[in-house]
């Protein structure tokens, strides 16, 4: 009876510790990192646009504001192209 109990105890201990021997799930870790990066980029983009709109709307001509938005889009496209290469 003791041997059976000891055997079952050893099997349950080894099966509970098995995930520790398997190591980290790198695919899940990388997926989390990418999601965090996207979230931070969206938050920074949102904060940046909110700051620009709130501070400069009363000072700038609407035509100038449209030109600035186009320049910002062009700049972001160039930066994304540089990151890809």
FENVENJO-V785095 format. One record per pair of residues at least 12 apart in sequence whose ideal C-beta (glycine too) atoms are under 10 Angstrom apart, sorted by the first residue. I is the first residue (numbers start at 1). J is the second residue. Records with the same first field share a line. If there is no record, write none. Layout:
# FENVENJO-V785095
I = J + J
This chain:
# FENVENJO-V785095
45 = 76
48 = 72
49 = 69 + 72
52 = 65 + 68 + 69 + 72
53 = 65 + 69
56 = 68
